[in-house]
Structures are given as C-alpha cells and as structure tokens.
Amino acid sequence: MALEFQTLKFSNDRVGLKEKDNAITRLSVEDWRIESESIVQGHMKGGQGCCLATICLPMGFLAGRTTGEIVVTLVRDARPGEKPLVPTQPAWGATVGRSCARLVRRLVNR
C-alpha cells in the first residue's frame, strides 16, 4: 500500500512546542502518525558575536544562539480516491541548478 509523507517544522521554544502539539493532535484525526522527530540545533549569532568580540574576545559568547527547529515527519496510508500530497513548487536544488546554469551561460557569452 502506498504511503503519504508530510514534514513540518517548528521553532524549538515554548511557542513552537505548543504549535507542534496542536498540529499533531489536529492531524492525528486524519490518520497521520509520527514517523520521526528530530531537533536541529540553533547556531551562534555571528554578526552580534563578532561585534562584541572586537570589544573583548570572551564577550563574543554573550551574543547567544538562535532558536533551533523541531522537524517532524508524519506518515499515513494513502487513501484510495484521493490525490497524494505532491510538492507544488520545484525542489530547491533544481531551482538553484537552473539559476547557476543561466549564470554560466551569461558569463560564457560575454
């Protein structure tokens, strides 16, 4: 039987956790179940950290970190008669590839 997948992203803070719980509760009524859940850690705030580090090197760590993301992948059995979920936009890599190809053509034709 075919499966449908859906990936959701939420910020890794109190508001994001509440949104995640609400979304999972809402989607569980439609037979979605959690396939995987992962946390993407935030990164250091480079611009602010750099400015503070110019004043005093240890102060660069006072800039803090960005909030990370919680990535949840949901799965359900495909329902007969329904169209499966498909992306409405081309994949990011395909868009970047076309843009790079156009740029190379412009540079070569100069």
C-alpha positions in Angstrom: 0.0 0.0 0.0 1.3 3.5 -0.8 2.2 5.9 1.9 2.0 9.7 2.2 4.6 11.7 4.0 4.4 15.2 5.4 7.2 17.2 7.0 6.5 20.0 9.5 9.0 22.4 11.1 8.5 24.3 14.4 10.8 26.6 16.4 12.4 24.9 19.4 10.9 27.2 22.0 7.8 27.2 24.1 5.5 28.6 21.4 6.9 26.1 18.8 6.3 23.2 21.1 2.7 24.3 21.6 2.2 24.7 17.9 3.7 21.2 17.3 1.4 19.6 19.8 -1.7 21.3 18.3 -0.7 20.3 14.8 -0.1 16.7 15.7 -3.4 16.5 17.5 -5.3 18.0 14.6 -3.6 15.7 12.0 -4.0 12.6 14.1 -7.7 12.8 13.4 -6.8 12.4 9.7 -4.8 9.2 10.5 -1.4 10.8 10.4 1.2 9.3 12.7 4.7 10.4 13.7 7.4 8.7 11.7 10.3 10.6 13.0 11.1 13.7 15.0 14.5 15.5 15.2 15.8 18.7 16.6 18.1 20.9 14.6 20.2 22.9 17.0 20.5 26.7 16.6 23.7 28.4 15.7 25.7 31.3 17.3 24.7 34.7 16.3 27.7 35.6 14.2 27.2 39.2 13.5 26.5 40.2 17.1 29.1 37.9 18.4 31.7 39.4 16.1 30.9 42.9 17.2 31.1 42.0 20.8 34.3 40.1 20.3 36.0 43.2 18.9 35.5 44.9 22.2 36.6 41.9 24.3 37.1 38.4 22.9 35.1 36.5 25.6 32.2 38.9 25.1 31.5 37.3 21.7 29.9 34.4 23.5 27.3 36.7 25.1 25.6 37.1 21.7 23.7 33.9 22.3 22.3 31.4 19.9 19.3 31.3 17.6 16.4 29.0 18.5 16.7 25.7 16.7 14.0 23.8 14.8 12.0 20.7 15.5 11.4 18.7 12.3 8.5 16.2 12.5 7.9 13.7 9.7 4.3 12.3 9.6 3.1 9.3 7.6 -0.2 7.8 6.7 -1.6 5.1 4.4 -2.7 6.7 1.1 -6.4 6.9 0.8 -7.9 5.5 -2.4 -9.6 8.1 -4.5 -7.6 11.0 -3.0 -4.7 12.6 -4.8 -1.4 12.0 -2.9 0.4 15.1 -1.5 2.9 16.4 -4.0 5.1 19.4 -3.8 3.6 22.5 -5.6 7.0 24.1 -6.2 10.1 22.6 -7.7 12.7 21.3 -5.3 15.2 23.9 -4.1 18.2 22.1 -5.7 16.5 22.1 -9.1 15.8 25.9 -8.9 19.4 26.6 -7.8 20.7 24.4 -10.6 18.8 26.3 -13.3 19.9 29.6 -11.9 23.5 28.5 -11.9 23.2 27.3 -15.5 21.8 30.6 -16.6 24.6 32.5 -14.9 27.2 30.3 -16.5 25.6 30.9 -20.0 25.7 34.6 -19.4 29.3 34.6 -18.4 30.4 32.4 -21.3 28.5 34.5 -23.9 30.2 37.8 -22.8 
